[in-house]
Amino acid sequence: MPRTKGSTNKNKPAAPVKSKHDPVDHPSHYTDGKIEVIDFIEDKKLGYHLGCVVKYVARAGKKDPAKTIEDLKKAAWYLARQIKNLEKVK
């Protein structure tokens, strides 16, 4: 659920609170958009492999710009694994 702070004017909606970087609870490389990556993954019920795909794509180049390609390769690895698992079921 989005974090909001109270408003003194009851007619105006509460403004979102920008949280400070917290490397455990709100890492900046996952909170640079309007929603946190974990909230999207959970809302879409993506599961582990697809959740990792979204996580690595969303953070590519943000946690460590020198590891952009590595993050994208990790996303591709998890996607390939998900496809392989689904093909086994057929």
N, CA, C and O atoms as a GROMACS GRO file, in nm:
protein
  360
    1MET      N    1   0.084  -0.117   0.000
    1MET     CA    2   0.000   0.000   0.000
    1MET      C    3   0.088   0.124   0.000
    1MET      O    4   0.187   0.127   0.074
    2PRO      N    5   0.057   0.225  -0.080
    2PRO     CA    6   0.140   0.344  -0.084
    2PRO      C    7   0.148   0.413   0.051
    2PRO      O    8   0.050   0.419   0.125
    3ARG      N    9   0.264   0.463   0.080
    3ARG     CA   10   0.283   0.534   0.205
    3ARG      C   11   0.238   0.678   0.186
    3ARG      O   12   0.278   0.743   0.090
    4THR      N   13   0.155   0.727   0.278
    4THR     CA   14   0.108   0.864   0.268
    4THR      C   15   0.122   0.932   0.403
    4THR      O   16   0.132   0.866   0.507
    5LYS      N   17   0.124   1.062   0.398
    5LYS     CA   18   0.124   1.136   0.524
    5LYS      C   19  -0.007   1.211   0.537
    5LYS      O   20  -0.071   1.243   0.437
    6GLY      N   21  -0.045   1.240   0.659
    6GLY     CA   22  -0.173   1.305   0.684
    6GLY      C   23  -0.178   1.445   0.627
    6GLY      O   24  -0.075   1.510   0.607
    7SER      N   25  -0.297   1.491   0.601
    7SER     CA   26  -0.317   1.624   0.547
    7SER      C   27  -0.402   1.702   0.645
    7SER      O   28  -0.494   1.647   0.706
    8THR      N   29  -0.372   1.830   0.658
    8THR     CA   30  -0.453   1.913   0.747
    8THR      C   31  -0.582   1.954   0.680
    8THR      O   32  -0.678   1.988   0.748
    9ASN      N   33  -0.586   1.950   0.548
    9ASN     CA   34  -0.707   1.983   0.474
    9ASN      C   35  -0.775   1.853   0.434
    9ASN      O   36  -0.721   1.775   0.355
   10LYS      N   37  -0.896   1.829   0.487
   10LYS     CA   38  -0.965   1.703   0.463
   10LYS      C   39  -1.016   1.690   0.320
   10LYS      O   40  -1.052   1.580   0.277
   11ASN      N   41  -1.019   1.800   0.244
   11ASN     CA   42  -1.066   1.795   0.107
   11ASN      C   43  -0.957   1.754   0.008
   11ASN      O   44  -0.988   1.719  -0.106
   12LYS      N   45  -0.832   1.757   0.051
   12LYS     CA   46  -0.721   1.720  -0.037
   12LYS      C   47  -0.671   1.581  -0.001
   12LYS      O   48  -0.666   1.546   0.117
   13PRO      N   49  -0.635   1.500  -0.102
   13PRO     CA   50  -0.579   1.368  -0.072
   13PRO      C   51  -0.442   1.382  -0.008
   13PRO      O   52  -0.370   1.480  -0.031
   14ALA      N   53  -0.406   1.282   0.072
   14ALA     CA   54  -0.275   1.283   0.136
   14ALA      C   55  -0.166   1.270   0.030
   14ALA      O   56  -0.183   1.197  -0.067
   15ALA      N   57  -0.057   1.340   0.049
   15ALA     CA   58   0.055   1.335  -0.044
   15ALA      C   59   0.143   1.214  -0.015
   15ALA      O   60   0.163   1.178   0.101
   16PRO      N   61   0.196   1.150  -0.120
   16PRO     CA   62   0.286   1.036  -0.097
   16PRO      C   63   0.412   1.082  -0.024
   16PRO      O   64   0.461   1.193  -0.044
   17VAL      N   65   0.462   0.994   0.059
   17VAL     CA   66   0.584   1.023   0.133
   17VAL      C   67   0.700   0.961   0.058
   17VAL      O   68   0.697   0.842   0.024
   18LYS      N   69   0.802   1.039   0.031
   18LYS     CA   70   0.924   0.986  -0.028
   18LYS      C   71   1.009   0.932   0.086
   18LYS      O   72   1.057   1.007   0.171
   19SER      N   73   1.026   0.799   0.087
   19SER     CA   74   1.106   0.741   0.193
   19SER      C   75   1.253   0.754   0.161
   19SER      O   76   1.294   0.753   0.045
   20LYS      N   77   1.334   0.766   0.267
   20LYS     CA   78   1.478   0.771   0.250
   20LYS      C   79   1.527   0.633   0.213
   20LYS      O   80   1.460   0.533   0.238
   21HIS      N   81   1.644   0.628   0.153
   21HIS     CA   82   1.703   0.500   0.114
   21HIS      C   83   1.723   0.413   0.237
   21HIS      O   84   1.785   0.453   0.335
   22ASP      N   85   1.669   0.294   0.230
   22ASP     CA   86   1.688   0.192   0.332
   22ASP      C   87   1.729   0.067   0.256
   22ASP      O   88   1.647   0.010   0.183
   23PRO      N   89   1.854   0.022   0.270
   23PRO     CA   90   1.902  -0.089   0.188
   23PRO      C   91   1.829  -0.221   0.209
   23PRO      O   92   1.843  -0.313   0.128
   24VAL      N   93   1.751  -0.233   0.316
   24VAL     CA   94   1.676  -0.356   0.342
   24VAL      C   95   1.529  -0.339   0.308
   24VAL      O   96   1.474  -0.420   0.233
   25ASP      N   97   1.465  -0.238   0.361
   25ASP     CA   98   1.320  -0.221   0.348
   25ASP      C   99   1.279  -0.149   0.220
   25ASP      O  100   1.176  -0.182   0.162
   26HIS      N  101   1.355  -0.052   0.175
   26HIS     CA  102   1.320   0.027   0.057
   26HIS      C  103   1.446   0.064  -0.021
   26HIS      O  104   1.482   0.182  -0.027
   27PRO      N  105   1.514  -0.035  -0.082
   27PRO     CA  106   1.636   0.000  -0.156
   27PRO      C  107   1.606   0.097  -0.270
   27PRO      O  108   1.507   0.081  -0.341
   28SER      N  109   1.691   0.196  -0.286
   28SER     CA  110   1.667   0.300  -0.386
   28SER      C  111   1.662   0.245  -0.528
   28SER      O  112   1.594   0.303  -0.613
   29HIS      N  113   1.732   0.135  -0.556
   29HIS     CA  114   1.730   0.080  -0.692
   29HIS      C  115   1.600   0.006  -0.723
   29HIS      O  116   1.583  -0.041  -0.835
   30TYR      N  117   1.509  -0.004  -0.627
   30TYR     CA  118   1.376  -0.061  -0.652
   30TYR      C  119   1.264   0.039  -0.626
   30TYR      O  120   1.147   0.007  -0.647
   31THR      N  121   1.297   0.159  -0.583
   31THR     CA  122   1.193   0.256  -0.545
   31THR      C  123   1.200   0.385  -0.626
   31THR      O  124   1.155   0.489  -0.578
   32ASP      N  125   1.255   0.382  -0.744
   32ASP     CA  126   1.272   0.505  -0.820
   32ASP      C  127   1.149   0.543  -0.903
   32ASP      O  128   1.147   0.651  -0.961
   33GLY      N  129   1.050   0.458  -0.909
   33GLY     CA  130   0.929   0.488  -0.985
   33GLY      C  131   0.814   0.524  -0.893
   33GLY      O  132   0.834   0.563  -0.779
   34LYS      N  133   0.694   0.509  -0.945
   34LYS     CA  134   0.575   0.542  -0.867
   34LYS      C  135   0.538   0.432  -0.768
   34LYS      O  136   0.473   0.458  -0.667
   35ILE      N  137   0.578   0.308  -0.798
   35ILE     CA  138   0.552   0.197  -0.706
   35ILE      C  139   0.680   0.118  -0.687
   35ILE      O  140   0.771   0.124  -0.770
   36GLU      N  141   0.687   0.044  -0.578
   36GLU     CA  142   0.803  -0.042  -0.556
   36GLU      C  143   0.788  -0.170  -0.639
   36GLU      O  144   0.677  -0.219  -0.660
   37VAL      N  145   0.899  -0.221  -0.684
   37VAL     CA  146   0.900  -0.341  -0.767
   37VAL      C  147   0.830  -0.458  -0.696
   37VAL      O  148   0.754  -0.530  -0.759
   38ILE      N  149   0.856  -0.476  -0.568
   38ILE     CA  150   0.796  -0.587  -0.492
   38ILE      C  151   0.644  -0.577  -0.493
   38ILE      O  152   0.575  -0.680  -0.500
   39ASP      N  153   0.590  -0.456  -0.487
   39ASP     CA  154   0.444  -0.438  -0.489
   39ASP      C  155   0.387  -0.483  -0.623
   39ASP      O  156   0.281  -0.546  -0.627
   40PHE      N  157   0.456  -0.452  -0.734
   40PHE     CA  158   0.411  -0.495  -0.866
   40PHE      C  159   0.416  -0.647  -0.878
   40PHE      O  160   0.320  -0.709  -0.924
   41ILE      N  161   0.527  -0.707  -0.835
   41ILE     CA  162   0.544  -0.853  -0.843
   41ILE      C  163   0.435  -0.924  -0.765
   41ILE      O  164   0.376  -1.020  -0.814
   42GLU      N  165   0.408  -0.878  -0.643
   42GLU     CA  166   0.306  -0.941  -0.560
   42GLU      C  167   0.166  -0.919  -0.617
   42GLU      O  168   0.084  -1.010  -0.615
   43ASP      N  169   0.139  -0.798  -0.666
   43ASP     CA  170   0.007  -0.769  -0.722
   43ASP      C  171  -0.023  -0.858  -0.842
   43ASP      O  172  -0.137  -0.902  -0.860
   44LYS      N  173   0.076  -0.883  -0.923
   44LYS     CA  174   0.059  -0.965  -1.043
   44LYS      C  175   0.074  -1.114  -1.014
   44LYS      O  176   0.055  -1.197  -1.104
   45LYS      N  177   0.109  -1.149  -0.890
   45LYS     CA  178   0.126  -1.290  -0.850
   45LYS      C  179   0.219  -1.364  -0.947
   45LYS      O  180   0.185  -1.469  -1.000
   46LEU      N  181   0.337  -1.305  -0.969
   46LEU     CA  182   0.428  -1.356  -1.069
   46LEU      C  183   0.506  -1.481  -1.028
   46LEU      O  184   0.556  -1.553  -1.114
   47GLY      N  185   0.517  -1.507  -0.901
   47GLY     CA  186   0.596  -1.622  -0.859
   47GLY      C  187   0.745  -1.589  -0.861
   47GLY      O  188   0.786  -1.479  -0.897
   48TYR      N  189   0.824  -1.688  -0.820
   48TYR     CA  190   0.967  -1.663  -0.800
   48TYR      C  191   1.042  -1.627  -0.928
   48TYR      O  192   1.106  -1.522  -0.935
   49HIS      N  193   1.034  -1.711  -1.029
   49HIS     CA  194   1.115  -1.690  -1.150
   49HIS      C  195   1.078  -1.562  -1.223
   49HIS      O  196   1.165  -1.482  -1.256
   50LEU      N  197   0.950  -1.541  -1.247
   50LEU     CA  198   0.909  -1.419  -1.317
   50LEU      C  199   0.929  -1.296  -1.230
   50LEU      O  200   0.956  -1.187  -1.281
   51GLY      N  201   0.915  -1.311  -1.100
   51GLY     CA  202   0.944  -1.200  -1.009
   51GLY      C  203   1.089  -1.158  -1.020
   51GLY      O  204   1.120  -1.039  -1.018
   52CYS      N  205   1.179  -1.256  -1.031
   52CYS     CA  206   1.321  -1.224  -1.047
   52CYS      C  207   1.347  -1.155  -1.180
   52CYS      O  208   1.431  -1.065  -1.187
   53VAL      N  209   1.276  -1.196  -1.285
   53VAL     CA  210   1.291  -1.129  -1.415
   53VAL      C  211   1.258  -0.981  -1.400
   53VAL      O  212   1.336  -0.895  -1.441
   54VAL      N  213   1.144  -0.952  -1.341
   54VAL     CA  214   1.101  -0.813  -1.323
   54VAL      C  215   1.201  -0.738  -1.235
   54VAL      O  216   1.238  -0.625  -1.265
   55LYS      N  217   1.244  -0.802  -1.126
   55LYS     CA  218   1.338  -0.739  -1.034
   55LYS      C  219   1.467  -0.699  -1.105
   55LYS      O  220   1.512  -0.585  -1.093
   56TYR      N  221   1.527  -0.792  -1.178
   56TYR     CA  222   1.654  -0.763  -1.244
   56TYR      C  223   1.640  -0.662  -1.357
   56TYR      O  224   1.730  -0.581  -1.378
   57VAL      N  225   1.530  -0.667  -1.431
   57VAL     CA  226   1.508  -0.568  -1.537
   57VAL      C  227   1.488  -0.430  -1.475
   57VAL      O  228   1.544  -0.332  -1.524
   58ALA      N  229   1.409  -0.422  -1.369
   58ALA     CA  230   1.379  -0.293  -1.306
   58ALA      C  231   1.502  -0.228  -1.245
   58ALA      O  232   1.513  -0.105  -1.242
   59ARG      N  233   1.595  -0.309  -1.196
   59ARG     CA  234   1.711  -0.250  -1.129
   59ARG      C  235   1.833  -0.240  -1.219
   59ARG      O  236   1.935  -0.184  -1.178
   60ALA      N  237   1.826  -0.291  -1.342
   60ALA     CA  238   1.942  -0.293  -1.431
   60ALA      C  239   2.005  -0.155  -1.441
   60ALA      O  240   1.942  -0.058  -1.484
   61GLY      N  241   2.131  -0.147  -1.400
   61GLY     CA  242   2.206  -0.023  -1.407
   61GLY      C  243   2.184   0.074  -1.294
   61GLY      O  244   2.252   0.176  -1.287
   62LYS      N  245   2.090   0.046  -1.206
   62LYS     CA  246   2.060   0.139  -1.097
   62LYS      C  247   2.136   0.106  -0.970
   62LYS      O  248   2.182   0.196  -0.900
   63LYS      N  249   2.148  -0.022  -0.939
   63LYS     CA  250   2.222  -0.061  -0.820
   63LYS      C  251   2.371  -0.040  -0.843
   63LYS      O  252   2.442   0.012  -0.757
   64ASP      N  253   2.417  -0.081  -0.961
   64ASP     CA  254   2.557  -0.064  -0.999
   64ASP      C  255   2.561  -0.050  -1.151
   64ASP      O  256   2.547  -0.150  -1.222
   65PRO      N  257   2.581   0.070  -1.202
   65PRO     CA  258   2.582   0.091  -1.347
   65PRO      C  259   2.679  -0.001  -1.422
   65PRO      O  260   2.655  -0.034  -1.538
   66ALA      N  261   2.786  -0.041  -1.358
   66ALA     CA  262   2.883  -0.129  -1.423
   66ALA      C  263   2.828  -0.271  -1.442
   66ALA      O  264   2.886  -0.350  -1.516
   67LYS      N  265   2.717  -0.302  -1.375
   67LYS     CA  266   2.660  -0.437  -1.384
   67LYS      C  267   2.526  -0.442  -1.458
   67LYS      O  268   2.447  -0.534  -1.438
   68THR      N  269   2.502  -0.343  -1.543
   68THR     CA  270   2.377  -0.341  -1.619
   68THR      C  271   2.360  -0.468  -1.701
   68THR      O  272   2.255  -0.532  -1.696
   69ILE      N  273   2.461  -0.503  -1.776
   69ILE     CA  274   2.452  -0.623  -1.861
   69ILE      C  275   2.437  -0.747  -1.775
   69ILE      O  276   2.360  -0.837  -1.811
   70GLU      N  277   2.507  -0.755  -1.664
   70GLU     CA  278   2.494  -0.870  -1.572
   70GLU      C  279   2.351  -0.883  -1.521
   70GLU      O  280   2.297  -0.994  -1.518
   71ASP      N  281   2.290  -0.772  -1.482
   71ASP     CA  282   2.151  -0.775  -1.434
   71ASP      C  283   2.057  -0.825  -1.544
   71ASP      O  284   1.967  -0.904  -1.517
   72LEU      N  285   2.077  -0.778  -1.667
   72LEU     CA  286   1.991  -0.821  -1.777
   72LEU      C  287   2.013  -0.968  -1.811
   72LEU      O  288   1.918  -1.038  -1.849
   73LYS      N  289   2.136  -1.016  -1.798
   73LYS     CA  290   2.164  -1.159  -1.820
   73LYS      C  291   2.097  -1.244  -1.712
   73LYS      O  292   2.048  -1.353  -1.740
   74LYS      N  293   2.095  -1.193  -1.590
   74LYS     CA  294   2.026  -1.265  -1.482
   74LYS      C  295   1.876  -1.273  -1.511
   74LYS      O  296   1.814  -1.378  -1.492
   75ALA      N  297   1.819  -1.162  -1.558
   75ALA     CA  298   1.676  -1.162  -1.594
   75ALA      C  299   1.650  -1.265  -1.704
   75ALA      O  300   1.553  -1.340  -1.698
   76ALA      N  301   1.737  -1.269  -1.805
   76ALA     CA  302   1.722  -1.365  -1.915
   76ALA      C  303   1.734  -1.508  -1.865
   76ALA      O  304   1.662  -1.596  -1.912
   77TRP      N  305   1.824  -1.532  -1.770
   77TRP     CA  306   1.843  -1.666  -1.714
   77TRP      C  307   1.716  -1.713  -1.644
   77TRP      O  308   1.671  -1.826  -1.664
   78TYR      N  309   1.657  -1.626  -1.562
   78TYR     CA  310   1.534  -1.663  -1.492
   78TYR      C  311   1.418  -1.683  -1.590
   78TYR      O  312   1.335  -1.772  -1.569
   79LEU      N  313   1.411  -1.602  -1.695
   79LEU     CA  314   1.306  -1.619  -1.793
   79LEU      C  315   1.322  -1.752  -1.868
   79LEU      O  316   1.224  -1.823  -1.890
   80ALA      N  317   1.445  -1.784  -1.906
   80ALA     CA  318   1.471  -1.911  -1.975
   80ALA      C  319   1.435  -2.029  -1.885
   80ALA      O  320   1.381  -2.129  -1.932
   81ARG      N  321   1.465  -2.018  -1.757
   81ARG     CA  322   1.433  -2.125  -1.662
   81ARG      C  323   1.282  -2.142  -1.649
   81ARG      O  324   1.233  -2.255  -1.644
   82GLN      N  325   1.209  -2.031  -1.644
   82GLN     CA  326   1.063  -2.038  -1.637
   82GLN      C  327   1.006  -2.105  -1.761
   82GLN      O  328   0.917  -2.189  -1.751
   83ILE      N  329   1.058  -2.068  -1.876
   83ILE     CA  330   1.010  -2.128  -2.002
   83ILE      C  331   1.041  -2.277  -2.002
   83ILE      O  332   0.956  -2.357  -2.041
   84LYS      N  333   1.160  -2.315  -1.959
   84LYS     CA  334   1.199  -2.456  -1.953
   84LYS      C  335   1.105  -2.533  -1.861
   84LYS      O  336   1.061  -2.643  -1.894
   85ASN      N  337   1.074  -2.477  -1.746
   85ASN     CA  338   0.984  -2.543  -1.651
   85ASN      C  339   0.843  -2.560  -1.709
   85ASN      O  340   0.780  -2.663  -1.690
   86LEU      N  341   0.795  -2.459  -1.780
   86LEU     CA  342   0.664  -2.468  -1.841
   86LEU      C  343   0.661  -2.570  -1.955
   86LEU      O  344   0.560  -2.639  -1.974
   87GLU      N  345   0.770  -2.580  -2.028
   87GLU     CA  346   0.777  -2.678  -2.137
   87GLU      C  347   0.778  -2.822  -2.083
   87GLU      O  348   0.728  -2.912  -2.150
   88LYS      N  349   0.833  -2.843  -1.966
   88LYS     CA  350   0.834  -2.976  -1.904
   88LYS      C  351   0.692  -3.022  -1.873
   88LYS      O  352   0.662  -3.141  -1.881
   89VAL      N  353   0.605  -2.929  -1.839
   89VAL     CA  354   0.467  -2.961  -1.800
   89VAL      C  355   0.386  -3.006  -1.921
   89VAL      O  356   0.294  -3.087  -1.907
   90LYS      N  357   0.418  -2.957  -2.038
   90LYS     CA  358   0.342  -2.992  -2.161
   90LYS      C  359   0.358  -3.134  -2.199
   90LYS      O  360   0.301  -3.178  -2.299
   0.00000   0.00000   0.00000
